[in-house]
Amino acid sequence: MLPFRSLFRLFLLTLMLALLAPARAAEPAAGGAAAAPAALAAPSALATRADFSVATRKVFVFRAALAGHSPQERLEAAQRRLDKALAKNGPQRVTLQGIAEGTQVLLDGAPLFLVTPGDINALAGDTPHDVAQDSAERLQRALAARREASDPRVLLEAAALCIGATLVYAFVLRGLIALRRAAKLRFERLLGRRLAQVSFRNVRLLDAQVYVRFLSQVTMAVVWALRLLATYIWITFLLREFAYTRSWGEWLKGYLLEMAAGIGQSVAAAIPGLLVVLVIVALARIVMLTAASVFKRVESGELQVGWLDQDTAAPTRRLVNLVIGLFALAMSYPYLPGSHTAAFQGVTVLAGLMVSIGASSIVAQGAAGLILMYTRSLRKGEYVKVGDSEGTVIELGMFETRLRTGMGEEVLMPNAWVLGNTTRNYSRAHPGDGFMVQTSVTFGYDTPWRQVHALLEQAALATPGVTPEPRPFVVQTALSDFYVEYRLTAYAEAQEPRARAEVRTGLHQQIVDVFGAHGVSLTAPHFMHVATRAGWTAPPAGTGKE
């Protein structure tokens, strides 16, 4: 807040200016009519017009030449006539007289200046008589202010009123500071008590200091706005109390009222559009809630729709909400305040350009995510291998897919990358929530393949989590130079990523144990040795395979 001493100094400065103004105005009267009075404003620098002002009030504007005299010369002549009329100390009565050239403005019966057709704006419907009438009223008010400025009693009354207004202004500023402090204390007590009750599992979710600080900043902004308004009103009042500054005070008052009226008109004009926007938003919200209710029932399996299933219900709901939101935005855009201005349109064009340039990769990722969802390439909970990454799908989002390996890793893959790579799905070969577990081993040609098949199948059936149906099977995937490659495939019921990793570990352990128990080495030799027929059916191979 401004200190009281500074306010008092500002008040004294204003009072001195007001008291000096009439003294300066009296100098030309004593010195004769040769000099223009200081109370009259300086003529305009423009050659085509000259402003005739009295006591800081514009009375008339000379725009046209008359009888070879320029507007500036007409202004100087009017000033000389005014000085002569004021020197006579007459009643200062302003009248009008119509002549052939226009309408004369007379002061105490003596011509002061002439309003000609060249001085008016005929296209706006002005006439010389109407302009002269308005100028006469302005001149009468200016002369009254000039007389008032030379009256000591009126000046003392104005000074007293200004001192009282200054005291009220200082009291208002101090009151606003007290209001801000009281509001801050009120916020601290009220929010501290209420927000302390908002908790989840005995943990406070909201920090009262954050909201108190925010509301304090809002209160400070409001208080400063009220301070500026009080200062504006105080200065306007001071200027209007003195005759020679009254025109400035009236201009400030008119500007404030005009601005307030403009704001009120803008708000009133925006209310119908805002109501339309509110109706559009409400309807869009109702449609979204209705669609969400239907899609949630499809997602939970309560409702069966031919073209929609549980996997595509969630992305379809998001797409429908997006379309409804964009449609509501497009419908409500013309009714938003300022939407037709060039600034608003420029900002929207800039935002659209930024999105179109910077969001191309986001759009590509989103399109790839929609393709994965609607082609049902992946589902949550399935065991897949994408590129070099293998694990359980825990999330299939719009922009990314997440796998969990069960070994403390979570793999995040962009959907565009997933769509561009080969995906192996191990959860769809057999109905159910389990997955097909596979492993590969190599043995030399001296190890009978029947023996390898039987031992691998035995190890798979002995693994916890592997089901006997469908029965595990072995295929020979390659015949290399020195060894044969075998691949064991079995079905496991495990669903969680950790449990699936444990099934794979258990299978490898059983393979090592079973082959070790039968004396079969798991190493693949790099030399050629062919097994004899006598060893083809050694236990546990039996005689069933030839």
Secondary structure, DSSP 8 states (H G I E B T S, - for coil): ---HHHHHHHHHHHHHHHHHHHHHHHHHHHH-SSS--TTS----S-TT-EEEEETTEEEEEE-S-BTTB-HHHHHHHHHHHHHHHHHTT----EEEEEETTEEEEEETTEEEEEE-GGGS-GGGT--HHHHHHHHHHHHHHHHHHHHHHT-HHHHHHHHHHHHHHHHHHHHHHHHHHHHHHHHHHHHHHHHHHHHTT-EETTEE---HHHHHHHHHHHHHHHHHHHHHHHHHHHHHHHHHHSGGGHHHHHHHHHHHHHHHHHHHHHHHHHHHHHHHHHHHHHHHHHHHHHHHHHHHHHHHTSS-BTTB-HHHHHHHHHHHHHHHHHHHHHHHGGGSTTTTSHHHHHHHHHHHHHHHHHTHHHHHHHHHHHHHHHTT---TT-EEEETTEEEEEEEE-SSEEEEE-SSS-EEEEEHHHHHTS-EEESSSSSSSS-EEEEEEEEEETTS-HHHHHHHHHHHHHTSTTB-SSS--EEEEEEE-SSEEEEEEEEEE---SHHHHHHHHHHHHHHHHHHHHHTT------SS-----GGGTTTTTTTTS--
